[in-house]
């Protein structure tokens, strides 16, 4: 899955990027990522979900 136009916060600050997620794991962060399953985050801030056992 590709999440387009997401806001990512890290040690360098905030930036608008695309995020590739495979099997629930972020595998790539960049611009103009392509794939079959695309979701437009419309500048949302995605949060990872904690595993609950």
CHARMM-style PDB file with segment names, atoms N, HN, CA, C and O in Angstrom:
ATOM      1  N   UNK     1       0.842  -1.166   0.000  1.00  0.00      PROA
ATOM      2  CA  UNK     1       0.000   0.000   0.000  1.00  0.00      PROA
ATOM      3  C   UNK     1       0.890   1.233   0.000  1.00  0.00      PROA
ATOM      4  O   UNK     1       1.929   1.267   0.660  1.00  0.00      PROA
ATOM      5  N   UNK     2       0.474   2.232  -0.739  1.00  0.00      PROA
ATOM      6  HN  UNK     2      -0.370   2.205  -1.275  1.00  0.00      PROA
ATOM      7  CA  UNK     2       1.139   3.529  -0.759  1.00  0.00      PROA
ATOM      8  C   UNK     2       0.208   4.543  -0.102  1.00  0.00      PROA
ATOM      9  O   UNK     2      -0.954   4.660  -0.491  1.00  0.00      PROA
ATOM     10  N   UNK     3       0.708   5.273   0.888  1.00  0.00      PROA
ATOM     11  HN  UNK     3       1.652   5.177   1.204  1.00  0.00      PROA
ATOM     12  CA  UNK     3      -0.039   6.362   1.497  1.00  0.00      PROA
ATOM     13  C   UNK     3       0.564   7.652   0.945  1.00  0.00      PROA
ATOM     14  O   UNK     3       1.698   8.004   1.272  1.00  0.00      PROA
ATOM     15  N   UNK     4      -0.197   8.351   0.110  1.00  0.00      PROA
ATOM     16  HN  UNK     4      -1.117   8.065  -0.156  1.00  0.00      PROA
ATOM     17  CA  UNK     4       0.273   9.581  -0.534  1.00  0.00      PROA
ATOM     18  C   UNK     4      -0.015  10.795   0.344  1.00  0.00      PROA
ATOM     19  O   UNK     4      -0.995  10.810   1.089  1.00  0.00      PROA
ATOM     20  N   UNK     5       0.839  11.811   0.254  1.00  0.00      PROA
ATOM     21  HN  UNK     5       1.635  11.799  -0.351  1.00  0.00      PROA
ATOM     22  CA  UNK     5       0.625  13.119   0.881  1.00  0.00      PROA
ATOM     23  C   UNK     5       0.508  13.060   2.402  1.00  0.00      PROA
ATOM     24  O   UNK     5      -0.251  13.825   2.997  1.00  0.00      PROA
ATOM     25  N   UNK     6       1.247  12.167   3.023  1.00  0.00      PROA
ATOM     26  HN  UNK     6       1.864  11.545   2.539  1.00  0.00      PROA
ATOM     27  CA  UNK     6       1.227  12.046   4.481  1.00  0.00      PROA
ATOM     28  C   UNK     6       2.228  13.018   5.100  1.00  0.00      PROA
ATOM     29  O   UNK     6       3.212  13.400   4.467  1.00  0.00      PROA
ATOM     30  N   UNK     7       1.966  13.409   6.335  1.00  0.00      PROA
ATOM     31  HN  UNK     7       1.166  13.099   6.849  1.00  0.00      PROA
ATOM     32  CA  UNK     7       2.927  14.218   7.084  1.00  0.00      PROA
ATOM     33  C   UNK     7       3.715  13.267   7.975  1.00  0.00      PROA
ATOM     34  O   UNK     7       3.136  12.559   8.799  1.00  0.00      PROA
ATOM     35  N   UNK     8       5.023  13.251   7.812  1.00  0.00      PROA
ATOM     36  HN  UNK     8       5.493  13.827   7.143  1.00  0.00      PROA
ATOM     37  CA  UNK     8       5.889  12.398   8.627  1.00  0.00      PROA
ATOM     38  C   UNK     8       6.722  13.290   9.538  1.00  0.00      PROA
ATOM     39  O   UNK     8       7.302  14.281   9.093  1.00  0.00      PROA
ATOM     40  N   UNK     9       6.774  12.930  10.813  1.00  0.00      PROA
ATOM     41  HN  UNK     9       6.303  12.126  11.174  1.00  0.00      PROA
ATOM     42  CA  UNK     9       7.588  13.660  11.792  1.00  0.00      PROA
ATOM     43  C   UNK     9       8.732  12.754  12.232  1.00  0.00      PROA
ATOM     44  O   UNK     9       8.513  11.611  12.634  1.00  0.00      PROA
ATOM     45  N   UNK    10       9.942  13.269  12.152  1.00  0.00      PROA
ATOM     46  HN  UNK    10      10.120  14.197  11.825  1.00  0.00      PROA
ATOM     47  CA  UNK    10      11.100  12.528  12.641  1.00  0.00      PROA
ATOM     48  C   UNK    10      12.104  13.512  13.228  1.00  0.00      PROA
ATOM     49  O   UNK    10      11.758  14.667  13.479  1.00  0.00      PROA
ATOM     50  N   UNK    11      13.310  13.085  13.445  1.00  0.00      PROA
ATOM     51  HN  UNK    11      13.590  12.147  13.241  1.00  0.00      PROA
ATOM     52  CA  UNK    11      14.333  13.930  14.064  1.00  0.00      PROA
ATOM     53  C   UNK    11      14.621  15.186  13.243  1.00  0.00      PROA
ATOM     54  O   UNK    11      15.120  16.173  13.783  1.00  0.00      PROA
ATOM     55  N   UNK    12      14.311  15.158  11.939  1.00  0.00      PROA
ATOM     56  HN  UNK    12      13.906  14.356  11.501  1.00  0.00      PROA
ATOM     57  CA  UNK    12      14.550  16.303  11.059  1.00  0.00      PROA
ATOM     58  C   UNK    12      13.357  17.248  10.970  1.00  0.00      PROA
ATOM     59  O   UNK    12      13.425  18.258  10.269  1.00  0.00      PROA
ATOM     60  N   UNK    13      12.261  16.937  11.674  1.00  0.00      PROA
ATOM     61  HN  UNK    13      12.206  16.117  12.244  1.00  0.00      PROA
ATOM     62  CA  UNK    13      11.065  17.781  11.638  1.00  0.00      PROA
ATOM     63  C   UNK    13       9.944  17.149  10.848  1.00  0.00      PROA
ATOM     64  O   UNK    13       9.928  15.935  10.646  1.00  0.00      PROA
ATOM     65  N   UNK    14       9.004  17.964  10.400  1.00  0.00      PROA
ATOM     66  HN  UNK    14       9.017  18.951  10.564  1.00  0.00      PROA
ATOM     67  CA  UNK    14       7.854  17.501   9.629  1.00  0.00      PROA
ATOM     68  C   UNK    14       8.119  17.661   8.138  1.00  0.00      PROA
ATOM     69  O   UNK    14       8.780  18.603   7.700  1.00  0.00      PROA
ATOM     70  N   UNK    15       7.578  16.702   7.361  1.00  0.00      PROA
ATOM     71  HN  UNK    15       7.042  15.937   7.716  1.00  0.00      PROA
ATOM     72  CA  UNK    15       7.688  16.801   5.903  1.00  0.00      PROA
ATOM     73  C   UNK    15       6.535  16.053   5.254  1.00  0.00      PROA
ATOM     74  O   UNK    15       6.029  15.077   5.808  1.00  0.00      PROA
ATOM     75  N   UNK    16       6.126  16.505   4.097  1.00  0.00      PROA
ATOM     76  HN  UNK    16       6.536  17.298   3.646  1.00  0.00      PROA
ATOM     77  CA  UNK    16       5.076  15.846   3.318  1.00  0.00      PROA
ATOM     78  C   UNK    16       5.737  14.812   2.418  1.00  0.00      PROA
ATOM     79  O   UNK    16       6.614  15.143   1.619  1.00  0.00      PROA
ATOM     80  N   UNK    17       5.312  13.558   2.551  1.00  0.00      PROA
ATOM     81  HN  UNK    17       4.600  13.289   3.199  1.00  0.00      PROA
ATOM     82  CA  UNK    17       5.930  12.470   1.793  1.00  0.00      PROA
ATOM     83  C   UNK    17       4.896  11.415   1.438  1.00  0.00      PROA
ATOM     84  O   UNK    17       3.742  11.483   1.862  1.00  0.00      PROA
ATOM     85  N   UNK    18       5.330  10.442   0.654  1.00  0.00      PROA
ATOM     86  HN  UNK    18       6.267  10.387   0.309  1.00  0.00      PROA
ATOM     87  CA  UNK    18       4.575   9.225   0.398  1.00  0.00      PROA
ATOM     88  C   UNK    18       5.217   8.125   1.244  1.00  0.00      PROA
ATOM     89  O   UNK    18       6.427   8.127   1.468  1.00  0.00      PROA
ATOM     90  N   UNK    19       4.391   7.187   1.711  1.00  0.00      PROA
ATOM     91  HN  UNK    19       3.408   7.186   1.529  1.00  0.00      PROA
ATOM     92  CA  UNK    19       4.873   6.113   2.576  1.00  0.00      PROA
ATOM     93  C   UNK    19       4.425   4.775   1.991  1.00  0.00      PROA
ATOM     94  O   UNK    19       3.246   4.589   1.688  1.00  0.00      PROA
ATOM     95  N   UNK    20       5.368   3.844   1.833  1.00  0.00      PROA
ATOM     96  HN  UNK    20       6.325   3.995   2.079  1.00  0.00      PROA
ATOM     97  CA  UNK    20       5.036   2.487   1.379  1.00  0.00      PROA
ATOM     98  C   UNK    20       4.939   1.593   2.613  1.00  0.00      PROA
ATOM     99  O   UNK    20       5.839   1.578   3.453  1.00  0.00      PROA
ATOM    100  N   UNK    21       3.826   0.842   2.714  1.00  0.00      PROA
ATOM    101  HN  UNK    21       3.095   0.855   2.032  1.00  0.00      PROA
ATOM    102  CA  UNK    21       3.614  -0.090   3.822  1.00  0.00      PROA
ATOM    103  C   UNK    21       3.430  -1.483   3.233  1.00  0.00      PROA
ATOM    104  O   UNK    21       2.584  -1.691   2.364  1.00  0.00      PROA
ATOM    105  N   UNK    22       4.229  -2.437   3.712  1.00  0.00      PROA
ATOM    106  HN  UNK    22       4.917  -2.268   4.418  1.00  0.00      PROA
ATOM    107  CA  UNK    22       4.124  -3.824   3.272  1.00  0.00      PROA
ATOM    108  C   UNK    22       4.016  -4.720   4.497  1.00  0.00      PROA
ATOM    109  O   UNK    22       4.869  -4.679   5.383  1.00  0.00      PROA
ATOM    110  N   UNK    23       2.969  -5.524   4.540  1.00  0.00      PROA
ATOM    111  HN  UNK    23       2.276  -5.557   3.819  1.00  0.00      PROA
ATOM    112  CA  UNK    23       2.718  -6.414   5.676  1.00  0.00      PROA
ATOM    113  C   UNK    23       2.718  -5.665   6.999  1.00  0.00      PROA
ATOM    114  O   UNK    23       3.213  -6.174   8.004  1.00  0.00      PROA
ATOM    115  N   UNK    24       2.162  -4.449   7.002  1.00  0.00      PROA
ATOM    116  HN  UNK    24       1.760  -4.035   6.185  1.00  0.00      PROA
ATOM    117  CA  UNK    24       2.045  -3.661   8.216  1.00  0.00      PROA
ATOM    118  C   UNK    24       3.314  -2.954   8.652  1.00  0.00      PROA
ATOM    119  O   UNK    24       3.360  -2.393   9.747  1.00  0.00      PROA
ATOM    120  N   UNK    25       4.347  -2.970   7.818  1.00  0.00      PROA
ATOM    121  HN  UNK    25       4.310  -3.426   6.929  1.00  0.00      PROA
ATOM    122  CA  UNK    25       5.636  -2.357   8.149  1.00  0.00      PROA
ATOM    123  C   UNK    25       5.969  -1.283   7.115  1.00  0.00      PROA
ATOM    124  O   UNK    25       5.852  -1.517   5.912  1.00  0.00      PROA
ATOM    125  N   UNK    26       6.385  -0.099   7.589  1.00  0.00      PROA
ATOM    126  HN  UNK    26       6.480   0.091   8.566  1.00  0.00      PROA
ATOM    127  CA  UNK    26       6.835   0.960   6.679  1.00  0.00      PROA
ATOM    128  C   UNK    26       8.156   0.510   6.054  1.00  0.00      PROA
ATOM    129  O   UNK    26       9.136   0.273   6.760  1.00  0.00      PROA
ATOM    130  N   UNK    27       8.173   0.395   4.724  1.00  0.00      PROA
ATOM    131  HN  UNK    27       7.377   0.588   4.151  1.00  0.00      PROA
ATOM    132  CA  UNK    27       9.367  -0.073   4.030  1.00  0.00      PROA
ATOM    133  C   UNK    27      10.056   1.007   3.201  1.00  0.00      PROA
ATOM    134  O   UNK    27      11.207   0.847   2.793  1.00  0.00      PROA
ATOM    135  N   UNK    28       9.337   2.119   2.954  1.00  0.00      PROA
ATOM    136  HN  UNK    28       8.403   2.249   3.286  1.00  0.00      PROA
ATOM    137  CA  UNK    28       9.938   3.187   2.146  1.00  0.00      PROA
ATOM    138  C   UNK    28       9.214   4.498   2.409  1.00  0.00      PROA
ATOM    139  O   UNK    28       7.990   4.531   2.542  1.00  0.00      PROA
ATOM    140  N   UNK    29       9.977   5.571   2.481  1.00  0.00      PROA
ATOM    141  HN  UNK    29      10.971   5.545   2.372  1.00  0.00      PROA
ATOM    142  CA  UNK    29       9.439   6.916   2.608  1.00  0.00      PROA
ATOM    143  C   UNK    29      10.097   7.750   1.522  1.00  0.00      PROA
ATOM    144  O   UNK    29      11.322   7.763   1.410  1.00  0.00      PROA
ATOM    145  N   UNK    30       9.308   8.437   0.730  1.00  0.00      PROA
ATOM    146  HN  UNK    30       8.312   8.426   0.821  1.00  0.00      PROA
ATOM    147  CA  UNK    30       9.884   9.232  -0.349  1.00  0.00      PROA
ATOM    148  C   UNK    30       8.815  10.044  -1.053  1.00  0.00      PROA
ATOM    149  O   UNK    30       7.735  10.279  -0.510  1.00  0.00      PROA
ATOM    150  N   UNK    31       9.122  10.465  -2.254  1.00  0.00      PROA
ATOM    151  HN  UNK    31       9.999  10.274  -2.695  1.00  0.00      PROA
ATOM    152  CA  UNK    31       8.166  11.230  -3.044  1.00  0.00      PROA
ATOM    153  C   UNK    31       7.870  10.476  -4.329  1.00  0.00      PROA
ATOM    154  O   UNK    31       8.722   9.760  -4.856  1.00  0.00      PROA
ATOM    155  N   UNK    32       6.661  10.644  -4.821  1.00  0.00      PROA
ATOM    156  HN  UNK    32       5.969  11.225  -4.393  1.00  0.00      PROA
ATOM    157  CA  UNK    32       6.218  10.036  -6.082  1.00  0.00      PROA
ATOM    158  C   UNK    32       6.332   8.514  -6.081  1.00  0.00      PROA
ATOM    159  O   UNK    32       6.682   7.919  -7.101  1.00  0.00      PROA
ATOM    160  N   UNK    33       6.035   7.872  -4.934  1.00  0.00      PROA
ATOM    161  HN  UNK    33       5.750   8.355  -4.106  1.00  0.00      PROA
ATOM    162  CA  UNK    33       6.045   6.410  -4.889  1.00  0.00      PROA
ATOM    163  C   UNK    33       4.854   5.887  -5.678  1.00  0.00      PROA
ATOM    164  O   UNK    33       3.796   6.517  -5.685  1.00  0.00      PROA
ATOM    165  N   UNK    34       5.008   4.750  -6.339  1.00  0.00      PROA
ATOM    166  HN  UNK    34       5.868   4.239  -6.333  1.00  0.00      PROA
ATOM    167  CA  UNK    34       3.937   4.158  -7.131  1.00  0.00      PROA
ATOM    168  C   UNK    34       3.633   2.760  -6.617  1.00  0.00      PROA
ATOM    169  O   UNK    34       4.491   2.098  -6.033  1.00  0.00      PROA
ATOM    170  N   UNK    35       2.419   2.329  -6.839  1.00  0.00      PROA
ATOM    171  HN  UNK    35       1.722   2.867  -7.314  1.00  0.00      PROA
ATOM    172  CA  UNK    35       1.981   1.001  -6.431  1.00  0.00      PROA
ATOM    173  C   UNK    35       0.535   0.810  -6.836  1.00  0.00      PROA
ATOM    174  O   UNK    35      -0.091   1.721  -7.378  1.00  0.00      PROA
ATOM    175  N   UNK    36      -0.002  -0.388  -6.572  1.00  0.00      PROA
ATOM    176  HN  UNK    36       0.507  -1.129  -6.132  1.00  0.00      PROA
ATOM    177  CA  UNK    36      -1.368  -0.693  -6.982  1.00  0.00      PROA
ATOM    178  C   UNK    36      -2.406  -0.161  -5.998  1.00  0.00      PROA
ATOM    179  O   UNK    36      -3.452   0.329  -6.425  1.00  0.00      PROA
ATOM    180  N   UNK    37      -2.150  -0.243  -4.712  1.00  0.00      PROA
ATOM    181  HN  UNK    37      -1.300  -0.641  -4.366  1.00  0.00      PROA
ATOM    182  CA  UNK    37      -3.115   0.161  -3.688  1.00  0.00      PROA
ATOM    183  C   UNK    37      -2.677   1.504  -3.116  1.00  0.00      PROA
ATOM    184  O   UNK    37      -1.756   1.557  -2.301  1.00  0.00      PROA
ATOM    185  N   UNK    38      -3.331   2.597  -3.534  1.00  0.00      PROA
ATOM    186  HN  UNK    38      -4.079   2.555  -4.196  1.00  0.00      PROA
ATOM    187  CA  UNK    38      -2.925   3.939  -3.128  1.00  0.00      PROA
ATOM    188  C   UNK    38      -4.032   4.597  -2.314  1.00  0.00      PROA
ATOM    189  O   UNK    38      -5.198   4.586  -2.710  1.00  0.00      PROA
ATOM    190  N   UNK    39      -3.657   5.171  -1.173  1.00  0.00      PROA
ATOM    191  HN  UNK    39      -2.710   5.181  -0.852  1.00  0.00      PROA
ATOM    192  CA  UNK    39      -4.570   5.920  -0.326  1.00  0.00      PROA
ATOM    193  C   UNK    39      -4.038   7.337  -0.208  1.00  0.00      PROA
ATOM    194  O   UNK    39      -2.861   7.535   0.093  1.00  0.00      PROA
ATOM    195  N   UNK    40      -4.899   8.331  -0.444  1.00  0.00      PROA
ATOM    196  HN  UNK    40      -5.855   8.170  -0.688  1.00  0.00      PROA
ATOM    197  CA  UNK    40      -4.486   9.724  -0.300  1.00  0.00      PROA
ATOM    198  C   UNK    40      -4.755  10.156   1.129  1.00  0.00      PROA
ATOM    199  O   UNK    40      -5.911  10.242   1.545  1.00  0.00      PROA
ATOM    200  N   UNK    41      -3.707  10.428   1.882  1.00  0.00      PROA
ATOM    201  HN  UNK    41      -2.768  10.359   1.544  1.00  0.00      PROA
ATOM    202  CA  UNK    41      -3.839  10.818   3.284  1.00  0.00      PROA
ATOM    203  C   UNK    41      -4.260  12.274   3.424  1.00  0.00      PROA
ATOM    204  O   UNK    41      -4.604  12.709   4.523  1.00  0.00      PROA
ATOM    205  N   UNK    42      -4.242  13.028   2.346  1.00  0.00      PROA
ATOM    206  HN  UNK    42      -3.963  12.675   1.453  1.00  0.00      PROA
ATOM    207  CA  UNK    42      -4.655  14.439   2.349  1.00  0.00      PROA
ATOM    208  C   UNK    42      -4.053  15.189   3.531  1.00  0.00      PROA
ATOM    209  O   UNK    42      -4.762  15.853   4.288  1.00  0.00      PROA
ATOM    210  N   UNK    43      -2.743  15.074   3.677  1.00  0.00      PROA
ATOM    211  HN  UNK    43      -2.167  14.535   3.062  1.00  0.00      PROA
ATOM    212  CA  UNK    43      -1.954  15.764   4.705  1.00  0.00      PROA
ATOM    213  C   UNK    43      -2.301  15.320   6.122  1.00  0.00      PROA
ATOM    214  O   UNK    43      -2.161  16.092   7.071  1.00  0.00      PROA
ATOM    215  N   UNK    44      -2.754  14.071   6.263  1.00  0.00      PROA
ATOM    216  HN  UNK    44      -2.867  13.444   5.492  1.00  0.00      PROA
ATOM    217  CA  UNK    44      -2.990  13.504   7.591  1.00  0.00      PROA
ATOM    218  C   UNK    44      -1.669  13.022   8.184  1.00  0.00      PROA
ATOM    219  O   UNK    44      -0.680  12.839   7.475  1.00  0.00      PROA
ATOM    220  N   UNK    45      -1.678  12.827   9.470  1.00  0.00      PROA
ATOM    221  HN  UNK    45      -2.482  12.976  10.046  1.00  0.00      PROA
ATOM    222  CA  UNK    45      -0.502  12.353  10.175  1.00  0.00      PROA
ATOM    223  C   UNK    45      -0.753  10.914  10.603  1.00  0.00      PROA
ATOM    224  O   UNK    45      -1.408  10.683  11.620  1.00  0.00      PROA
ATOM    225  N   UNK    46      -0.241   9.932   9.842  1.00  0.00      PROA
ATOM    226  HN  UNK    46       0.291  10.119   9.017  1.00  0.00      PROA
ATOM    227  CA  UNK    46      -0.511   8.525  10.187  1.00  0.00      PROA
ATOM    228  C   UNK    46       0.283   8.098  11.421  1.00  0.00      PROA
ATOM    229  O   UNK    46       1.451   8.457  11.576  1.00  0.00      PROA
ATOM    230  N   UNK    47      -0.360   7.334  12.288  1.00  0.00      PROA
ATOM    231  HN  UNK    47      -1.308   7.042  12.163  1.00  0.00      PROA
ATOM    232  CA  UNK    47       0.288   6.811  13.499  1.00  0.00      PROA
ATOM    233  C   UNK    47       0.326   5.294  13.426  1.00  0.00      PROA
ATOM    234  O   UNK    47      -0.653   4.677  13.005  1.00  0.00      PROA
ATOM    235  N   UNK    48       1.426   4.684  13.823  1.00  0.00      PROA
ATOM    236  HN  UNK    48       2.221   5.185  14.165  1.00  0.00      PROA
ATOM    237  CA  UNK    48       1.462   3.220  13.880  1.00  0.00      PROA
ATOM    238  C   UNK    48       0.611   2.729  15.058  1.00  0.00      PROA
ATOM    239  O   UNK    48       0.501   3.403  16.082  1.00  0.00      PROA
ATOM    240  N   UNK    49       0.024   1.568  14.896  1.00  0.00      PROA
ATOM    241  HN  UNK    49       0.114   1.020  14.064  1.00  0.00      PROA
ATOM    242  CA  UNK    49      -0.746   0.960  15.981  1.00  0.00      PROA
ATOM    243  C   UNK    49       0.174   0.042  16.774  1.00  0.00      PROA
ATOM    244  O   UNK    49       0.985  -0.679  16.192  1.00  0.00      PROA
ATOM    245  N   UNK    50       0.056   0.065  18.070  1.00  0.00      PROA
ATOM    246  HN  UNK    50      -0.603   0.651  18.542  1.00  0.00      PROA
ATOM    247  CA  UNK    50       0.856  -0.814  18.931  1.00  0.00      PROA
ATOM    248  C   UNK    50       0.298  -2.230  18.855  1.00  0.00      PROA
ATOM    249  O   UNK    50      -0.916  -2.423  18.781  1.00  0.00      PROA
ATOM    250  N   UNK    51       1.187  -3.216  18.873  1.00  0.00      PROA
ATOM    251  HN  UNK    51       2.173  -3.059  18.932  1.00  0.00      PROA
ATOM    252  CA  UNK    51       0.746  -4.608  18.923  1.00  0.00      PROA
ATOM    253  C   UNK    51       0.166  -4.892  20.292  1.00  0.00      PROA
ATOM    254  O   UNK    51       0.766  -4.561  21.314  1.00  0.00      PROA
ATOM    255  N   UNK    52      -0.986  -5.498  20.306  1.00  0.00      PROA
ATOM    256  HN  UNK    52      -1.473  -5.768  19.475  1.00  0.00      PROA
ATOM    257  CA  UNK    52      -1.619  -5.870  21.581  1.00  0.00      PROA
ATOM    258  C   UNK    52      -1.725  -7.363  21.635  1.00  0.00      PROA
ATOM    259  O   UNK    52      -2.287  -7.987  20.734  1.00  0.00      PROA
ATOM    260  N   UNK    53      -1.195  -7.940  22.674  1.00  0.00      PROA
ATOM    261  HN  UNK    53      -0.739  -7.434  23.406  1.00  0.00      PROA
ATOM    262  CA  UNK    53      -1.218  -9.402  22.821  1.00  0.00      PROA
ATOM    263  C   UNK    53      -2.192  -9.809  23.871  1.00  0.00      PROA
ATOM    264  OT1 UNK    53      -2.351 -11.000  24.138  1.00  0.00      PROA
TER     265      UNK     53
END
